[in-house]
């Protein structure tokens, strides 16, 4: 191996080591819940429409306050010592669009996209955030068309960032907040809990899997996002008021106490 090749390999290894150490630090910090997790929402006008621009101009911290209030409520239900786990605030509007997520994706495509997305986020975040433990959510707003679904949103634990697709419609604001809360929990280790058809998986995707009768459920589990009405049907939660964090998600994000974990395991075995 030539001298310059060795230098390139050394630089790459140092960069990967630095990234790994940063990711490890972020993971430990965001899962110990000793401090409120700061989250900044950066809106993007995805379709360039005036309606979308007007909607974004009307956003404020108050738009996302229900997410913070929901976090307080769910933290209390799980007896978390930290009373306010989330602080979601509005950031500046971003003009540049992120790289498009590959539709016919392979593992290599996803890896390369993730690297491009992190680089784009580094170049386009309007402020430095002050530290490495803030979650950045880039929300792509669209005027939307009736009956037309948006692209899938995603949250990344490595890098503490997410890409959300949302409707620029005041009637959709509360459901947008459900999606934003869902992606925030992805960044702290929660996994999706719905199946290929979109229906919640039993028992992990149910707000109350031990309810009798099982159907209909009264609320949605945040990582499933839908309220089951039968074994084959469900509907999207209208707002976070009808969404909870169950024991399975609480364990993934390090909210579950040992006695709760034991009780949850026993209940699953009994059912």
LOBADREN-966947 format. One record per residue: residue in three letters; x, y, z of N, C-alpha, C in turn. Coordinates in steps of 0.2 Angstrom, whole numbers, padded with zeros to 4 digits, always signed. Example, Ala and Ser with C-alpha at 12.3 -4.5 7.8 and 13.67 -1.06 7.14 Angstrom:
<pts>
Ala+0066-0028+0039+0062-0022+0039+0066-0016+0039Ser+0064-0011+0035+0068-0005+0036+0064+0000+0039
</pts>
This chain:
<pts>
Unk+0004-0006+0000+0000+0000+0000+0004+0006+0000Unk+0003+0011-0005+0007+0017-0005+0006+0022+0001Unk+0010+0027+0001+0010+0031+0007+0003+0035+0007Unk+0001+0038+0001-0005+0042+0001-0011+0037+0003Unk-0011+0031+0000-0017+0026+0002-0017+0025+0009Unk-0011+0024+0013-0011+0023+0020-0014+0029+0024Unk-0012+0035+0021-0015+0041+0024-0022+0042+0024Unk-0025+0040+0018-0032+0040+0017-0036+0035+0021Unk-0033+0029+0022-0036+0024+0026-0036+0026+0034Unk-0030+0029+0036-0029+0032+0042-0035+0037+0044Unk-0036+0042+0039-0041+0047+0040-0048+0044+0041Unk-0049+0039+0036-0056+0036+0036-0057+0032+0043Unk-0052+0029+0046-0052+0025+0052-0053+0030+0058Unk-0050+0036+0058-0051+0041+0063-0058+0044+0063Unk-0060+0045+0056-0067+0048+0056-0072+0043+0058Unk-0071+0036+0056-0076+0031+0059-0076+0031+0066Unk-0070+0031+0069-0069+0031+0076-0073+0036+0080Unk-0072+0042+0077-0075+0048+0080-0083+0048+0079Unk-0085+0045+0074-0092+0045+0073-0095+0040+0078Unk-0091+0034+0079-0094+0029+0083-0094+0031+0091Unk-0089+0035+0093-0089+0038+0099-0094+0043+0100Unk-0096+0047+0095-0101+0052+0096-0108+0049+0096Unk-0109+0043+0092-0115+0040+0092-0116+0036+0099Unk-0111+0034+0102-0111+0030+0108-0113+0035+0114Unk-0110+0041+0113-0112+0047+0118-0119+0049+0117Unk-0121+0050+0111-0128+0052+0110-0133+0046+0113Unk-0132+0040+0112-0136+0035+0114-0137+0034+0121Unk-0131+0035+0125-0131+0035+0132-0135+0041+0135Unk-0133+0047+0132-0137+0053+0135-0144+0052+0134Unk-0146+0051+0128-0154+0051+0126-0158+0046+0130Unk-0154+0040+0132-0158+0035+0135-0157+0035+0143Unk-0153+0040+0146-0153+0040+0153-0159+0044+0156Unk-0161+0048+0152-0167+0053+0155-0166+0056+0161Unk-0160+0059+0162-0158+0063+0167-0160+0071+0166Unk-0160+0072+0159-0162+0079+0157-0167+0079+0151Unk-0171+0084+0151-0176+0084+0145-0172+0084+0139Unk-0175+0080+0134-0173+0079+0127-0175+0085+0123Unk-0170+0089+0121-0172+0094+0116-0173+0092+0109Unk-0178+0094+0106-0180+0093+0099-0182+0099+0095Unk-0179+0100+0090-0180+0106+0085-0183+0103+0079Unk-0189+0106+0077-0192+0105+0071-0190+0110+0066Unk-0187+0108+0060-0185+0112+0055-0190+0111+0049Unk-0195+0116+0048-0200+0115+0042-0196+0116+0035Unk-0199+0113+0030-0197+0113+0023-0203+0114+0019Unk-0203+0118+0015-0209+0119+0010-0207+0114+0004Unk-0210+0108+0004-0208+0102+0000-0211+0103-0007Unk-0216+0106-0008-0219+0107-0015-0219+0114-0018Unk-0217+0119-0014-0216+0126-0016-0222+0129-0017Unk-0228+0127-0014-0234+0130-0015-0235+0136-0010Unk-0239+0141-0012-0241+0146-0008-0245+0144-0001Unk-0249+0139-0002-0253+0137+0003-0248+0134+0008Unk-0243+0130+0006-0239+0127+0010-0234+0132+0014Unk-0232+0137+0010-0228+0143+0013-0232+0146+0019Unk-0239+0148+0017-0243+0151+0022-0244+0147+0029Unk-0245+0140+0028-0245+0136+0034-0239+0136+0038Unk-0233+0135+0034-0227+0135+0038-0226+0142+0042Unk-0228+0148+0039-0227+0154+0042-0232+0155+0048Unk-0237+0150+0048-0241+0150+0054-0239+0146+0060Unk-0233+0142+0059-0231+0138+0064-0228+0142+0070Unk-0228+0139+0076-0224+0142+0081-0223+0136+0086Unk-0219+0138+0092-0218+0133+0097-0225+0130+0099Unk-0230+0134+0100-0236+0131+0102-0239+0126+0098Unk-0237+0126+0092-0240+0120+0087-0238+0113+0090Unk-0232+0113+0093-0229+0106+0095-0230+0106+0103Unk-0233+0110+0106-0234+0110+0113-0237+0103+0116Unk-0242+0101+0112-0246+0095+0114-0241+0089+0114Unk-0235+0089+0110-0231+0083+0111-0227+0084+0118Unk-0225+0090+0120-0222+0090+0126-0227+0088+0132Unk-0233+0090+0131-0238+0088+0136-0240+0081+0136Unk-0240+0078+0130-0241+0071+0130-0235+0067+0133Unk-0229+0070+0132-0223+0067+0135-0223+0067+0143Unk-0226+0073+0146-0227+0073+0153-0232+0068+0155Unk-0237+0068+0152-0242+0063+0154-0240+0056+0154Unk-0236+0054+0148-0234+0047+0148-0228+0045+0153Unk-0224+0050+0154-0219+0049+0159-0222+0048+0166Unk-0227+0052+0167-0230+0051+0174-0233+0044+0174Unk-0236+0041+0169-0239+0035+0169-0234+0029+0170Unk-0228+0030+0168-0223+0025+0169-0218+0027+0175Unk-0220+0032+0179-0217+0034+0185-0209+0036+0183Unk-0208+0039+0178-0202+0041+0176-0200+0047+0181Unk-0194+0047+0183-0192+0052+0188-0192+0059+0185Unk-0190+0059+0178-0190+0066+0174-0197+0068+0173Unk-0199+0073+0175-0206+0075+0174-0208+0077+0167Unk-0203+0081+0163-0204+0083+0157-0198+0080+0152Unk-0200+0074+0149-0195+0071+0145-0193+0074+0138Unk-0198+0078+0135-0197+0081+0129-0198+0088+0129Unk-0194+0092+0125-0195+0099+0124-0195+0100+0116Unk-0200+0100+0113-0200+0101+0105-0202+0108+0104Unk-0197+0111+0100-0198+0118+0098-0197+0119+0090Unk-0199+0125+0088-0199+0126+0081-0192+0129+0079Unk-0189+0127+0074-0183+0130+0071-0184+0134+0065Unk-0179+0136+0062-0179+0140+0056-0182+0136+0050Unk-0185+0139+0045-0187+0136+0039-0181+0135+0035Unk-0180+0129+0032-0174+0127+0028-0177+0127+0020Unk-0173+0130+0016-0174+0131+0009-0172+0125+0005Unk-0167+0122+0006-0164+0116+0002-0167+0110+0004Unk-0168+0106-0001-0172+0099+0001-0167+0094+0002Unk-0168+0089+0006-0164+0083+0008-0163+0079+0002Unk-0158+0074+0002-0158+0069-0003-0164+0064-0003Unk-0167+0062-0009-0173+0058-0009-0171+0051-0007Unk-0175+0048-0002-0174+0042+0000-0176+0037-0006Unk-0171+0032-0007-0172+0027-0012-0178+0023-0011Unk-0183+0022-0016-0189+0018-0016-0187+0011-0017Unk-0184+0009-0022-0182+0002-0023-0175+0001-0019Unk-0175+0001-0013-0169+0002-0009-0166-0005-0007Unk-0160-0005-0007-0156-0011-0005-0152-0008+0001Unk-0149-0013+0005-0145-0011+0011-0140-0006+0009Unk-0137-0007+0004-0131-0002+0002-0134+0005+0000Unk-0140+0005-0003-0143+0011-0005-0145+0015+0001Unk-0148+0011+0006-0150+0015+0012-0144+0017+0016Unk-0138+0014+0016-0132+0016+0019-0130+0022+0016Unk-0129+0022+0009-0127+0028+0006-0131+0034+0007Unk-0138+0033+0007-0143+0038+0008-0142+0041+0015Unk-0141+0037+0020-0140+0039+0027-0134+0044+0027Unk-0128+0042+0024-0122+0046+0024-0124+0053+0020Unk-0127+0053+0015-0129+0059+0011-0133+0063+0015Unk-0138+0060+0019-0143+0064+0023-0139+0067+0029Unk-0135+0064+0032-0131+0067+0038-0127+0073+0035Unk-0124+0072+0029-0120+0077+0027-0124+0083+0025Unk-0130+0082+0022-0135+0087+0020-0137+0091+0027Unk-0139+0087+0032-0141+0090+0038-0135+0094+0041Unk-0129+0092+0041-0123+0096+0043-0123+0102+0040Unk-0124+0102+0033-0123+0108+0029-0129+0113+0029Unk-0135+0110+0031-0141+0114+0031-0144+0116+0037Unk-0142+0113+0043-0145+0115+0049-0143+0123+0051Unk-0149+0127+0051-0147+0134+0052-0144+0136+0058Unk-0144+0132+0063-0140+0134+0070-0136+0128+0072Unk-0132+0129+0077-0127+0124+0079-0131+0119+0084Unk-0136+0122+0087-0140+0118+0092-0136+0118+0099Unk-0130+0120+0100-0127+0120+0106-0123+0114+0108Unk-0126+0108+0106-0123+0102+0108-0124+0096+0104Unk-0122+0090+0105-0123+0084+0101-0129+0080+0103Unk-0133+0082+0108-0138+0078+0110-0145+0081+0109Unk-0145+0085+0104-0152+0088+0102-0154+0084+0096Unk-0161+0082+0096-0164+0079+0090-0166+0084+0085Unk-0164+0083+0079-0166+0087+0074-0171+0083+0069Unk-0177+0086+0068-0182+0084+0064-0183+0088+0058Unk-0182+0086+0052-0183+0090+0046-0190+0088+0043Unk-0195+0092+0044-0202+0091+0042-0203+0094+0035Unk-0205+0089+0030-0207+0091+0023-0214+0092+0023Unk-0216+0098+0022-0223+0100+0022-0226+0100+0015Unk-0232+0097+0013-0235+0097+0007-0242+0099+0007Unk-0244+0103+0002-0251+0105+0002-0256+0099+0002Unk-0254+0094-0002-0257+0087-0001-0263+0087-0006Unk-0265+0081-0008-0270+0079-0013-0274+0074-0009Unk-0281+0075-0009-0286+0070-0006-0284+0063-0009Unk-0284+0058-0004-0283+0051-0006-0276+0049-0008Unk-0271+0054-0008-0264+0053-0009-0260+0053-0003Unk-0257+0047-0002-0252+0046+0004-0246+0049+0003Unk-0243+0051+0008-0236+0054+0008-0231+0049+0009Unk-0225+0051+0007-0219+0046+0008-0218+0044+0015Unk-0215+0039+0017-0214+0036+0023-0209+0040+0027Unk-0211+0042+0033-0206+0046+0037-0201+0041+0041Unk-0196+0044+0044-0191+0040+0047-0187+0044+0052Unk-0185+0040+0057-0181+0043+0063-0175+0039+0064Unk-0169+0042+0065-0163+0039+0065-0160+0039+0072Unk-0158+0034+0075-0155+0034+0082-0148+0037+0081Unk-0144+0034+0076-0137+0037+0075-0138+0043+0071Unk-0136+0048+0075-0136+0055+0072-0142+0059+0075Unk-0146+0056+0079-0152+0059+0082-0156+0064+0077Unk-0158+0061+0072-0162+0066+0067-0167+0062+0063Unk-0172+0065+0060-0177+0062+0057-0179+0066+0051Unk-0183+0062+0046-0186+0066+0041-0193+0064+0041Unk-0197+0069+0041-0205+0068+0042-0208+0071+0036Unk-0213+0068+0033-0217+0070+0028-0224+0072+0031Unk-0227+0078+0030-0233+0080+0034-0237+0085+0029Unk-0243+0085+0031-0248+0089+0027-0248+0096+0029Unk-0248+0101+0025-0249+0108+0027-0256+0110+0027Unk-0259+0107+0032-0267+0108+0033-0268+0108+0040Unk-0271+0114+0042-0273+0114+0049-0277+0108+0052Unk-0281+0105+0048-0285+0100+0050-0280+0093+0051Unk-0274+0094+0048-0270+0088+0049-0264+0089+0054Unk-0264+0095+0058-0259+0097+0062-0258+0092+0068Unk-0264+0090+0071-0263+0085+0076-0261+0078+0074Unk-0263+0076+0068-0260+0069+0066-0253+0070+0064Unk-0251+0076+0061-0244+0077+0060-0240+0076+0067Unk-0243+0079+0072-0239+0078+0078-0238+0071+0081Unk-0243+0067+0079-0243+0060+0081-0237+0057+0077Unk-0236+0059+0071-0230+0056+0067-0224+0059+0069Unk-0224+0065+0071-0217+0068+0074-0215+0065+0080Unk-0220+0064+0085-0219+0060+0091-0216+0053+0090Unk-0219+0050+0085-0217+0043+0083-0210+0043+0081Unk-0208+0048+0077-0201+0048+0074-0196+0050+0080Unk-0198+0054+0084-0194+0056+0090-0192+0050+0094Unk-0197+0046+0095-0195+0040+0099-0191+0035+0095Unk-0191+0035+0088-0187+0031+0085-0179+0033+0086Unk-0178+0040+0087-0171+0042+0088-0169+0040+0095Unk-0173+0038+0100-0171+0035+0106-0172+0028+0107Unk-0173+0024+0101-0172+0017+0102-0179+0013+0101Unk-0184+0016+0100-0191+0013+0099-0191+0010+0092Unk-0195+0004+0091-0195+0001+0085-0203+0002+0083Unk-0204+0001+0076-0211+0001+0073-0214-0005+0076Unk-0221-0005+0077-0225-0010+0080-0231-0011+0075Unk-0230-0011+0069-0236-0012+0064-0234-0017+0059Unk-0238-0021+0056-0237-0026+0051-0237-0024+0044Unk-0236-0028+0039-0236-0026+0032-0242-0022+0030Unk-0248-0024+0033-0254-0020+0031-0255-0014+0034Unk-0250-0012+0039-0251-0006+0043-0255-0007+0049Unk-0258-0013+0051-0262-0014+0057-0257-0015+0062Unk-0258-0013+0069-0254-0014+0074-0253-0022+0076Unk-0247-0023+0077-0245-0030+0079-0247-0032+0086Unk-0250-0038+0087-0252-0040+0094-0246-0044+0097Unk-0244-0043+0103-0247-0038+0108-0243-0031+0108Unk-0237-0031+0105-0232-0025+0105-0235-0019+0103Unk-0240-0019+0098-0243-0013+0095-0249-0011+0098Unk-0251-0014+0103-0258-0012+0106-0256-0008+0113Unk-0260-0002+0113-0260+0002+0119-0262-0002+0125Unk-0266-0006+0125-0268-0011+0131-0269-0018+0128Unk-0264-0022+0127-0265-0029+0125-0269-0033+0130Unk-0269-0031+0136-0272-0036+0141-0280-0034+0142Unk-0282-0029+0138-0289-0027+0139-0294-0033+0137Unk-0300-0034+0140-0304-0039+0139-0311-0036+0139Unk-0315-0036+0133-0313-0039+0127-0307-0035+0123Unk-0303-0039+0119-0297-0036+0116-0299-0030+0112Unk-0305-0031+0108-0307-0026+0103-0314-0023+0105Unk-0315-0017+0103-0310-0012+0101-0306-0009+0106Unk-0300-0007+0104-0295-0004+0108-0297+0004+0109Unk-0296+0007+0115-0298+0014+0116-0293+0019+0113Unk-0287+0017+0112-0281+0021+0110-0276+0018+0106Unk-0272+0022+0103-0266+0019+0099-0260+0019+0103Unk-0255+0014+0101-0249+0014+0104-0244+0018+0099Unk-0240+0022+0102-0237+0027+0098-0233+0024+0092Unk-0230+0018+0093-0226+0016+0088-0230+0011+0083Unk-0236+0011+0084-0241+0008+0079-0245+0013+0076Unk-0247+0018+0080-0250+0024+0077-0258+0023+0075Unk-0260+0017+0076-0267+0016+0074-0271+0012+0080Unk-0277+0014+0080-0282+0011+0085-0285+0004+0082Unk-0283-0002+0085-0286-0008+0082-0294-0008+0084Unk-0298-0010+0079-0305-0011+0080-0307-0018+0080Unk-0303-0022+0076-0303-0030+0076-0296-0032+0074Unk-0296-0039+0073-0290-0042+0071-0287-0040+0064Unk-0292-0037+0060-0290-0035+0053-0291-0028+0052Unk-0293-0024+0056-0295-0017+0055-0292-0012+0060Unk-0291-0006+0058-0289-0001+0063-0289+0006+0059Unk-0289+0011+0063-0289+0018+0060-0284+0022+0064Unk-0282+0027+0060-0276+0032+0063-0279+0036+0068Unk-0275+0037+0074-0276+0041+0079-0277+0048+0077Unk-0282+0052+0079-0283+0059+0077-0278+0063+0080Unk-0276+0062+0086-0271+0066+0090-0268+0062+0096Unk-0263+0065+0099-0259+0062+0104-0264+0061+0110Unk-0269+0064+0111-0274+0063+0116-0276+0056+0117Unk-0276+0052+0111-0278+0045+0111-0272+0041+0109Unk-0266+0043+0111-0260+0039+0110-0256+0038+0116Unk-0254+0032+0117-0250+0030+0123-0243+0027+0121Unk-0239+0026+0127-0233+0022+0126-0234+0016+0130Unk-0234+0010+0127-0235+0004+0131-0228+0002+0134Unk-0229-0004+0138-0223-0007+0141-0217-0009+0137Unk-0219-0011+0131-0214-0013+0126-0210-0008+0123Unk-0213-0002+0121-0210+0004+0119-0206+0007+0125Unk-0209+0007+0131-0206+0010+0137-0199+0006+0138Unk-0199+0000+0137-0193-0004+0139-0188-0002+0134Unk-0190-0001+0127-0185+0000+0122-0182+0007+0123Unk-0185+0012+0126-0183+0019+0127-0180+0020+0134Unk-0180+0014+0138-0177+0014+0144-0181+0018+0149Unk-0188+0017+0149-0192+0020+0154-0195+0015+0158Unk-0194+0009+0157-0197+0004+0161-0193+0002+0167Unk-0196+0002+0173-0193+0000+0179-0193-0007+0179Unk-0188-0010+0183-0187-0018+0184-0194-0021+0186Unk-0197-0018+0191-0204-0022+0193-0209-0021+0187Unk-0209-0016+0183-0214-0016+0178-0212-0021+0172Unk-0205-0021+0171-0203-0026+0166-0205-0033+0168Unk-0204-0035+0174-0206-0042+0176-0214-0043+0176Unk-0218-0038+0178-0225-0038+0177-0227-0039+0170Unk-0224-0035+0165-0225-0035+0158-0224-0042+0155Unk-0218-0045+0157-0216-0052+0155-0221-0057+0157Unk-0224-0056+0163-0228-0061+0166-0235-0061+0163Unk-0237-0054+0161-0244-0053+0158-0243-0056+0151Unk-0238-0055+0147-0237-0058+0140-0238-0066+0141Unk-0234-0069+0146-0234-0076+0146-0241-0079+0148Unk-0245-0075+0152-0252-0077+0153-0257-0076+0148Unk-0255-0072+0143-0260-0071+0137-0257-0075+0131
</pts>
